[in-house]
């Protein structure tokens, strides 16, 4: 594999306006995500954005940026445009999509996402963590992965849902929205129209499953904090106090 990490970033968040530039110990949040991606040390790191302000923040710390259109419906669409413009020769065959609002993501978790792609039958990989808090088992905001365990700490993904699933005794798995893609399946996925289950659940990854692609999941210890609200931002500041 020859991987590249792409971080999609946009300024249009409604619950936390200007989210990528929100300061965490003196640095914009997008810079913290970029640093975690660099620390993973698996390949080049590129921030894909339509915002000149985000581009300026990343370039100020020596990072690389790909400017994209502003009308992309998802982060995957944004990184697909960035990748084809930045690497038209196709030198990089593996793409790790790290969301731009995960400033606490562990570099080891980013590296772990590549593990399933050692199997040539796997098109994409993602991360899950066991749900420990009872309220998260029923929260629609917590996306659950339903899968078949094929090895210790690894699943073949069968479905993703906002419902409490599967039923019955046993663990539930919190899906973490970080993806490692083989390049060709990713480009195929973004070229497809939204699928029926994707539209119903509002989960983009279901488009890949409905198209017959194989996605595996790796278990990690903790769910990184996704920053969506001012309260999340304060939590991120506290969690990253030692890093700063």
N, C-alpha and C positions, 0 to 999 in steps of 0.2 A: 504494500500500500504506500501511496505517496499522498499523505493528507494535508489539507489546508483547513484552518479554522476561520469561519465567517461569522461575524456578529451583526445581525440586522438591527438597525436603530432608527427610530422615527420620533418626531417631536409631538405627534398628534394625540398623545394620551389624554383622556378626558378627566380621569380621577386624580391625576397628578400632572398638571400641565408642565411641559418642559422637562419631563422625567429624566432623560439621558444626562442632562446638565445639572441635576440636583446635586448639591455638594455633600460629600461624605468625607469629613476630615480634610477639607481643603481641595479635594479633587472631584471632578464630575463623576457621577456614577458610571458612565460609560467607560471612563478610564480605569476604574476598578475592575470592571468585567474584562477589559482588554488585558490588564495585568495578570488576572487569573488565567486567561487563555495563553499568554506568553509562558507562564510558569508551568503549564502542562507540557511544554517542550515537545510537541509532536509535529510541528510544521509552521509555516508562515501564518500570521494572524492578520485578518483584513476586516475592517469595519465597513459595512454596506449601509449607506444612508442617503437620504435626499436632503439632509439639513446641512447648510454651510456651517452652522454653529457647532454641530457635532463633529464635522470634518475638521474644523479649526482646533477643537479640544484634543482630538486624537493626534493630529499632526504636531501640536505643541509639545507632546511627549515623545515624538519620534515614531508614531505609529503610521500605518498605511491605511488609506481610505479608498473605497470605490464609490463614486457618486451614482445614484440610481434615480429612477423616476419616482414621483410621489404618489402614484395611484395603485401601488401594489396591494392586493387584498390580504397578503400574508407575508410573514418573514421569509418563508421558503421561496416565494416568488421573488422577493427582493434579492436573496443571495444567489438565486439562479441567474438573474440579470448580471449581478456583480461578477460572478464566476466566469460567465461566458465572455464578458468584456475584459476581465483581468487576465484570463488564461484561455485565449481562443484556441491555442494549440492542444489543449486537453492534457497538459503535463500532470495535473493533479487529478487523480482518479477517485479520491475520497474526500468528502466534505463534512466537517463537523459544524453543525449549526448550534451556536451558543446564544441564547436569548440575551438581549442587551439590558435586561432588568434583573439579572442574577449576580449581583456583586459579591455574594458569599459562596458562589460555586467553588467547590474544591478542585484544584488542578488534577488530583488523582481520579476524580469522577469523570472529568473530561477524557482522560486517558482510557478509563475503563470502557467508555462507550465504543471504542474501536475493537474490543475483544471479539464480539460475535462476527465481525467482518472477515476474520480468518477463515470462516466457512464460506466457500464461494456460493453457496445456495442462499445466503442472507443478503437481502437488498439494502436493509437499513437496520440500525440499532438505536436503542433508547435506554433510559434509566428508570428504575422504580425503587421505592423504599417501602417497607412495611408500615402500614398505618397503625399507630399506637394509641391515638386519642379517639375516644368513642365518638365524639361529635363529628370527626372527620369521616367516619364510616358512612354517614348519611348526608354529608354536605355536598350539594351539587357542584360547588366550586372546586371540590377535590376530585380530580379525574382518576378513575380506577382502571388499571390494566387487568384484563382477564386473559390468562395464558396457561399453557401447558409447561410444566417444569421439565426441561430436557437435560439439565445438569445442575448440580448445586449452585444456587445463585444465578441461574440463567433460565429464561423462559422463551418459548415461542409465543408471540402475541396473537391472540385470537380475536380480541375486541377491546375497545376502550369505551368507557361510559361514565356519565355523571351520576348514574344510579348506584345503589349499593349492590355490588355484584363481585363474585358469585354469591349465591345464597348458601346457607348452611354453615357448619362450623369450619374454622380455618382462617388463615390470614387474608387480609385485603391489601392490595398493592397500589400505592399512590404513584401515579405516573408523573415523571419529571420531564418537562418539555425541552429536552436536549436531544438532538438526533445526530447520528453519524450515518451518512448516506454514501453508497456508491454513486458516482457521478451520473451514470446513464439512467438508473432508475429514478433519481431525483428529478432530472430534466424531463423524463417521461411523465412523472407524477404532476408536475406543475403545468404540463401541456393538456392534462385531462380536465374536463369540466367537474365542478363540485359534485360529489356523489350523494345519493339519497340519504344514507346514514350520516354522512358528514354534515349535511344540512340540518338533519333532525337533532343530532347531538351537539352540533357546533364544535366539532373536533376534526381538524384538517387531516390528522393521521389516518382516519378511517377511509379516506380516498385511496390511500395506498393499499390498505387491506382489501377493499372492495375491488380493486383492480388486480388482485391476485398476487401482490407483492408480499414477500416475507420480511417481517420485522421481528427481531429478537430483543429482549430486555435483559439488562444486567442489574442485579440488586446492589444498591449502595446503602451506606449506614444512615444517612441523613438526607432530608429534603432541603435543598438550598432555598433561601428566602427569595421569593419573587416580589419585587417592589412595585406595588400598584397604588398605594394610598400614602398620605402623609404619615400615618401610623407605621406602615411598613418601613418607610424611610428612616424613622427614628429607631426602629429595631435594627435596621442595617447598620446605622451609625454605632449603636451599642455593640453589635456583634463584631464589627471591624475595628473597634477601638484599639485592640492589641496590634492589629496589622499596621495601623497608622503609626 
